[in-house]
Amino acid sequence: MIIDSHTHIYPDKIAFRASHAIGEYYEMPMEFDGTAENLLRHGLAAGIDKFVVCSAATTAAQVRPVNQFIAASVAAHSDRFWGYGTAHPDCTDIPAVVEEIIAAGLVGIKLHGDFQKFLIDSPAAMRIYEACEGRLPVLLHSGDYRTEYTKPARVLNIARTFPKLDIIAAHFGAWSEWGSSAAQLAEAGVYIDTCSSLYALKPRFARLLIDTFGVDHVFFGTDYPMWRTGKELEYLHNLPLTDDERRAILGENFLRFISKYEKTDGGNNNL
């Protein structure tokens, strides 16, 4: 099984605008329009079996509509999608938001401090992790040389404050700052994904980062709609990995990881 552990989707009526706003922010052309339909069409054609879909809310008022959209998308494609909800530190009822995410069958929370405009280790943000610890994993955008919001050192602060929280630090742990705090994040048990990184990393350096975090802590992801799925798979296949390591990163690791959070018999496995 090949799992794309990091994708973004948007409602059809705003998908093109939302995805291209991301492209403008990163000064990179977007490959796709951000719809679930295109994710499935191109991902399945490239050999992906299942996808994690998410979207970040830029204001507290957007949190519940975004989570409802992701939950509806997962329900419509339950054989292909897992979903992560979102939250925002400006929410006054974070425990209730987390309960709603779990009740909806979503299996994590995605936060993007650069888009959401908050320091990911601020006291307000820490309330989110406190509510999630032991109940939901958190996928954090990590790293950006242009901002202070998502520095890998802030991810490390979160991991040390909440040692029972499963954290995925996206983009090999530090987009555009690859390698920053890697050894410390690995020691804290942080997971990473491969998305929006392999275009920039030399294979030997990518392999070094994989060894630093441990092969069992690495998930394949594409960051759809940013990148072409087939090309991301090609990058991964070109890394100096054994067949067993490649299979683990492509799907086995994430399948084992997410099984802790899938709902069974009406409840979360960790409750």
C-alpha positions in Angstrom: 0.0 0.0 0.0 1.2 3.5 -0.9 -0.1 6.3 1.3 0.1 10.0 0.6 0.2 11.3 4.2 0.1 15.0 3.4 -2.4 16.6 1.0 -4.6 19.7 1.0 -8.1 19.9 -0.5 -10.6 22.8 -0.7 -14.2 23.2 -1.7 -14.6 23.2 -5.5 -15.8 26.8 -5.7 -12.6 28.2 -4.0 -10.1 25.4 -4.8 -8.3 27.2 -7.6 -8.1 30.5 -5.8 -6.9 28.8 -2.5 -4.3 26.7 -4.2 -2.9 29.5 -6.2 -2.6 31.7 -3.2 -0.3 29.1 -1.7 1.7 29.1 -4.9 2.1 32.8 -4.7 3.2 32.6 -1.0 5.9 30.1 -1.9 6.7 31.7 -5.3 6.2 28.3 -6.9 3.7 27.2 -9.6 1.0 24.9 -8.5 0.5 21.6 -10.3 -3.2 21.1 -9.5 -6.3 23.0 -8.5 -6.8 21.6 -5.0 -10.0 19.7 -5.6 -10.6 16.2 -4.1 -11.5 15.0 -7.6 -8.1 15.9 -9.1 -6.3 14.5 -6.0 -8.0 11.2 -6.6 -7.6 11.2 -10.4 -3.9 12.0 -10.4 -3.0 10.2 -7.2 -4.7 6.9 -8.1 -3.2 7.0 -11.6 0.3 7.3 -10.0 -0.3 4.4 -7.8 -1.4 6.0 -4.5 -3.9 3.8 -2.5 -4.9 6.2 0.3 -4.6 9.8 1.1 -4.6 12.0 4.2 -6.6 15.2 3.4 -6.5 18.4 5.4 -6.9 22.2 5.3 -5.8 24.9 7.8 -8.2 27.6 9.1 -6.8 31.1 8.9 -9.3 32.4 11.5 -11.1 30.9 14.5 -14.4 31.4 12.6 -13.2 29.1 9.8 -12.4 26.2 12.0 -15.7 24.4 12.1 -16.6 25.0 8.4 -13.2 23.6 7.4 -13.6 20.6 9.7 -17.1 19.9 8.4 -15.8 20.1 4.8 -12.9 17.6 5.6 -15.3 15.3 7.4 -17.8 15.3 4.5 -15.0 14.7 2.0 -13.8 11.7 4.1 -17.3 10.3 4.3 -17.7 10.6 0.5 -14.4 8.7 -0.1 -14.1 6.6 3.0 -12.2 3.9 1.1 -9.5 6.4 0.1 -9.4 9.2 2.6 -8.3 9.8 6.1 -8.9 13.4 7.4 -7.2 15.8 9.7 -9.2 18.6 11.3 -7.8 21.9 12.1 -7.9 24.4 15.0 -6.8 27.9 15.8 -5.3 29.4 19.0 -8.0 32.1 18.8 -10.7 29.5 19.4 -12.2 30.0 22.9 -13.4 26.4 23.1 -10.4 24.3 22.0 -11.4 21.2 24.0 -14.8 21.2 22.4 -13.2 21.5 18.9 -11.0 18.5 19.6 -14.0 16.5 20.8 -15.9 17.4 17.6 -12.9 16.3 15.5 -12.7 12.9 17.2 -16.5 12.5 17.0 -16.4 13.2 13.3 -13.9 10.4 12.7 -11.0 12.6 11.8 -7.7 11.2 12.9 -5.5 14.3 13.5 -5.1 18.0 13.5 -3.2 20.1 10.9 -1.7 23.4 11.8 0.2 25.8 9.6 1.5 28.7 11.7 2.8 30.7 8.7 -0.6 30.8 7.0 -2.5 31.0 10.3 -0.2 33.7 11.6 0.7 32.4 15.1 3.8 31.2 16.8 3.3 27.5 17.1 4.6 27.4 20.7 2.8 30.4 21.9 0.8 29.9 25.2 -2.5 30.1 23.2 -1.3 27.4 20.7 -0.1 25.2 23.6 -3.8 24.8 24.6 -4.3 22.9 21.4 -1.5 20.4 22.0 -2.7 19.9 25.6 -6.2 19.0 24.3 -4.7 16.6 21.7 -2.0 14.9 23.8 -2.6 11.1 23.8 -5.8 11.6 21.7 -4.9 13.0 18.3 -1.6 13.5 16.4 -0.7 17.0 15.2 0.8 17.6 11.8 2.8 20.9 12.0 4.2 22.9 9.1 7.8 23.2 10.3 10.4 25.6 9.0 10.6 28.7 6.9 13.7 30.9 6.7 11.5 34.0 6.1 9.4 33.8 9.3 9.5 33.0 13.0 6.2 31.3 13.3 7.2 27.7 12.7 10.9 27.4 13.5 12.0 23.8 14.2 13.1 24.9 17.7 9.5 25.8 18.4 8.4 22.3 17.4 11.0 21.0 19.8 9.6 23.1 22.6 6.2 21.6 21.9 7.5 18.0 21.9 9.4 18.5 25.2 6.3 20.1 26.8 4.0 17.4 25.7 6.0 14.1 25.5 2.9 12.0 24.9 1.8 14.1 21.9 2.5 12.5 18.5 4.0 15.2 16.3 4.6 15.1 12.6 7.0 17.9 11.6 6.3 18.3 7.9 8.9 18.7 5.1 11.7 16.6 6.7 11.2 18.6 9.8 12.3 22.0 8.6 11.2 23.4 5.2 14.0 25.6 3.7 16.0 25.0 6.9 16.5 21.3 6.4 18.6 19.8 9.2 17.8 22.5 11.8 17.3 20.9 15.2 17.0 17.5 13.5 18.9 15.5 16.1 17.0 17.1 18.9 13.6 16.5 17.2 14.5 12.9 16.6 15.5 12.4 20.2 12.1 13.8 21.2 10.4 11.2 19.0 9.0 13.5 16.4 7.9 12.1 13.1 8.6 13.7 9.7 7.2 13.5 6.2 8.9 13.9 2.8 6.7 16.4 1.1 7.9 19.7 -0.5 11.5 18.8 0.2 12.8 16.1 -2.2 12.9 18.7 -5.0 15.6 20.5 -3.1 17.5 17.8 -1.2 20.4 15.8 -2.5 19.7 12.1 -2.1 22.6 11.6 0.3 21.4 14.4 2.5 17.8 13.1 2.4 19.2 9.7 3.5 21.1 11.4 6.3 17.9 13.0 7.6 16.0 9.7 7.3 18.7 8.0 9.4 18.6 10.8 11.9 14.9 10.5 12.6 14.8 6.7 12.0 13.2 5.0 9.0 10.2 4.1 11.1 9.5 7.8 11.8 9.3 8.9 8.1 6.1 9.1 6.0 5.7 9.7 2.3 3.7 12.8 1.3 3.3 15.0 -1.7 1.8 18.3 -0.4 -0.9 18.2 -3.2 -1.8 20.4 -4.9 1.8 21.7 -5.0 3.6 18.8 -6.7 3.1 16.1 -9.3 2.6 12.7 -7.5 4.6 10.7 -10.0 7.6 13.0 -9.7 7.5 12.8 -5.9 7.5 9.0 -6.1 10.4 9.1 -8.5 12.4 11.3 -6.1 11.7 8.7 -3.3 12.7 5.8 -5.5 16.0 7.5 -6.3 17.0 7.7 -2.7 19.6 5.2 -1.5 17.1 3.0 0.4 16.6 -0.7 0.7 13.3 -2.2 -0.6 12.1 -2.8 2.9 12.9 0.8 3.9 11.2 2.1 0.8 8.0 0.1 1.5 8.0 1.3 5.1 8.2 5.0 4.1 5.7 4.6 1.3 3.0 3.2 3.5 3.7 0.7 6.2 4.9 3.3 8.8 1.9 5.5 8.4 -0.6 2.6 8.4 0.8 1.5 11.8 0.9 5.0 13.1 -2.7 6.0 12.2 -4.2 2.7 13.5 -3.8 4.2 17.0 -6.3 6.9 16.1 -8.8 5.3 13.8 -12.3 5.0 15.4 -13.4 1.6 16.3 -16.8 0.6 17.9 -17.8 4.3 18.0 -14.7 5.5 19.9 -11.1 6.5 19.5 -8.6 3.7 20.1 -6.7 5.9 22.5 -9.6 6.8 24.7 
